Amino acid sequence: FFSEIPEEQMTYRHFIDLWQLEASELRAIMDQAHAMKRARQGWPKGKTDADAPLAGHTMAMIFEKNSTRTRFSFEAAMRQLGGDSIIATASDMQLGRGETVEDTARVLSRYVDMVMLRANNHSDLEVFAEAASVPVINGLTDRSHPCQIMADLMTLEESGVDLKGARLAWVGDGNNVCSSFLHAAPKFGFSFAIGTPDRFAPDEEDVEIARQ
């Protein structure tokens, strides 16, 4: 994600929540994604990128919750980037049951170069990332879904929307996707209006992040 940013300038090693990264880092990710997608126009979906930036690297993808888009998009991306992936579901592992989350993180860090975790509980993802010695990506938790929002914002830009100064509206419950939109608002410079019944309102902590 951060190949355009010198390592010494990176403020956060994992990709857990959008509010934890600097606006410049998120902008660099977005710009690089646009450029890499343009470079692949007309190519077969399984063709590896010309520079194969993740050649020789393996990602572990752990799914505590079932997924269609997250699983296919991450696996396709790893192939396009020249890397490999190992997929495991909750039934394949002892995550948080016969083995602690911390132990699993430390063990997997010896086998792979990065981990994408789609977890039931956000706290488990945070514990996993703290114990891991390789980068960890949030593939969805009960609190947030940052990769989804980056993809949504990229789609808006591809449709001609200038995010800086834009006003986006959300009608529905204040769920994990809504929370990540709130996290993204101050980073990309758009305002975010939410229409939801009080009992389904987003977490006040996420609202305060958007107001900063």
C-alpha positions in Angstrom: 0.0 0.0 0.0 2.7 2.5 0.9 5.4 1.8 -1.7 5.4 5.6 -2.7 6.0 6.7 0.9 9.5 6.4 2.5 9.4 3.9 5.4 10.7 6.5 7.9 7.7 8.7 7.1 5.0 6.1 7.7 3.1 6.7 10.9 1.3 3.3 11.2 2.4 -0.2 10.0 -1.0 -1.8 9.9 -4.2 -1.0 8.1 -6.8 -1.2 10.9 -8.8 2.0 10.8 -8.7 5.0 8.5 -8.4 7.5 11.3 -5.0 6.0 12.3 -3.4 7.1 9.0 -2.4 10.5 7.9 -4.5 12.1 5.1 -1.4 12.2 2.9 -0.9 8.4 3.3 -4.5 7.7 2.4 -4.2 10.0 -0.6 -1.0 8.2 -1.7 -2.8 4.9 -1.5 -5.7 6.2 -3.5 -3.5 7.8 -6.2 -1.5 4.6 -6.5 -4.6 2.5 -6.8 -5.9 4.7 -9.6 -2.6 4.5 -11.5 -2.3 0.7 -11.1 -5.8 0.2 -12.3 -5.3 2.4 -15.3 -2.1 0.4 -16.2 -4.1 -2.8 -16.2 -6.8 -1.7 -18.7 -7.5 -4.3 -21.3 -5.5 -7.0 -19.5 -6.9 -10.4 -18.5 -7.9 -10.4 -14.8 -5.3 -13.0 -13.9 -2.3 -11.3 -15.5 0.4 -10.2 -13.1 1.3 -6.5 -12.9 4.4 -5.6 -14.9 6.5 -4.8 -11.8 5.0 -7.6 -9.7 5.5 -5.7 -6.5 4.5 -8.6 -4.2 6.5 -11.3 -6.0 7.7 -13.8 -3.5 5.3 -12.6 -0.8 2.5 -14.5 0.8 -0.7 -13.2 2.5 -2.7 -15.2 5.0 -6.4 -14.4 4.7 -8.4 -15.4 7.8 -12.2 -15.3 7.6 -14.2 -15.6 10.8 -17.2 -14.3 8.8 -18.1 -15.5 5.3 -17.4 -13.3 2.4 -17.8 -13.0 -1.3 -16.4 -9.7 -2.4 -13.6 -9.4 0.2 -12.4 -12.9 -0.5 -12.4 -12.7 -4.3 -11.0 -9.1 -4.4 -8.1 -9.8 -2.0 -7.2 -13.1 -3.7 -7.4 -11.6 -7.2 -5.3 -8.6 -6.0 -2.6 -10.9 -4.6 -2.4 -12.7 -8.0 -2.2 -9.4 -9.9 0.5 -8.1 -7.6 2.5 -11.3 -8.1 2.1 -12.7 -4.6 0.4 -15.8 -3.1 -2.3 -16.3 -0.6 -3.3 -18.8 2.0 -7.0 -18.8 3.0 -8.4 -20.1 6.3 -11.9 -19.9 7.8 -12.9 -20.0 11.5 -13.5 -23.8 11.2 -9.9 -24.3 10.0 -8.3 -22.6 12.9 -8.2 -22.3 16.7 -8.2 -18.5 16.7 -9.3 -17.4 20.2 -10.4 -21.0 21.2 -7.8 -23.6 21.7 -5.1 -21.0 21.0 -4.9 -17.4 22.0 -5.2 -14.6 19.4 -1.7 -13.5 20.4 -0.2 -16.9 19.8 -1.9 -17.3 16.4 -0.6 -13.8 15.4 3.0 -14.7 16.4 2.9 -18.1 14.7 1.5 -16.8 11.4 4.0 -14.0 11.4 6.7 -16.7 11.0 5.0 -18.2 7.9 3.6 -15.3 5.9 4.5 -11.7 5.0 1.1 -10.1 5.8 -2.3 -11.0 7.2 -5.8 -9.9 6.3 -8.3 -10.7 9.1 -12.0 -10.5 8.7 -13.0 -10.7 12.3 -16.2 -10.9 14.4 -14.8 -8.6 17.1 -12.7 -5.5 16.5 -10.9 -6.1 19.8 -9.6 -9.4 18.4 -8.2 -7.6 15.4 -6.4 -5.1 17.6 -4.9 -7.8 19.8 -3.8 -9.7 16.7 -2.1 -6.7 15.2 -0.4 -5.8 18.4 1.2 -9.3 18.6 2.0 -9.8 14.9 5.4 -8.9 13.5 4.0 -8.5 10.0 1.5 -6.0 8.6 -2.2 -6.7 9.4 -5.1 -5.5 7.3 -8.7 -5.1 8.5 -10.9 -7.1 6.2 -14.0 -6.1 8.3 -15.0 -6.2 11.9 -18.0 -5.2 13.9 -16.6 -1.7 14.3 -15.2 -0.8 10.9 -14.6 -1.7 7.2 -11.8 0.5 5.9 -11.0 -1.3 2.7 -14.6 -1.1 1.6 -14.7 2.6 2.1 -11.4 3.1 0.2 -13.0 1.2 -2.7 -16.2 3.2 -2.5 -14.3 6.5 -2.5 -12.2 5.4 -5.4 -15.4 4.6 -7.3 -16.8 8.1 -6.6 -13.5 9.6 -7.9 -13.7 7.5 -11.0 -17.2 8.8 -11.5 -16.0 12.4 -11.4 -16.6 13.3 -7.8 -14.1 15.6 -6.2 -14.1 14.4 -2.6 -12.6 17.6 -1.2 -15.6 19.7 -0.4 -18.1 17.1 -1.4 -21.2 16.3 0.8 -22.0 12.6 1.1 -25.2 11.3 2.7 -25.8 8.0 4.6 -29.4 6.7 5.2 -29.5 3.6 7.4 -28.1 2.3 10.6 -24.8 3.5 12.0 -22.9 0.3 11.3 -19.3 -0.6 10.6 -19.4 0.8 7.1 -20.9 4.1 8.3 -18.2 4.3 11.0 -15.4 4.0 8.4 -17.1 6.7 6.2 -17.0 8.9 9.3 -13.2 8.1 9.7 -12.6 9.0 6.1 -14.5 12.3 6.0 -11.8 14.5 7.7 -9.0 12.7 5.8 -10.4 13.3 2.3 -12.1 16.6 3.1 -15.8 15.7 2.6 -18.8 16.3 4.9 -20.9 13.3 5.9 -24.6 13.6 6.8 -26.3 10.6 8.5 -30.0 9.9 8.6 -30.8 7.2 11.1 -33.2 6.6 14.1 -31.6 7.5 17.4 -31.3 3.9 18.6 -29.3 3.0 15.4 -27.0 6.0 15.6 -23.3 5.5 15.1 -20.9 5.4 18.0 -20.3 8.9 19.4 -16.6 8.2 19.4 -16.7 7.8 15.6 -18.7 11.0 15.2 -16.1 12.9 17.3 -13.4 11.6 15.0 -15.2 13.0 12.0 -15.5 16.4 13.7 -11.8 16.8 14.4 
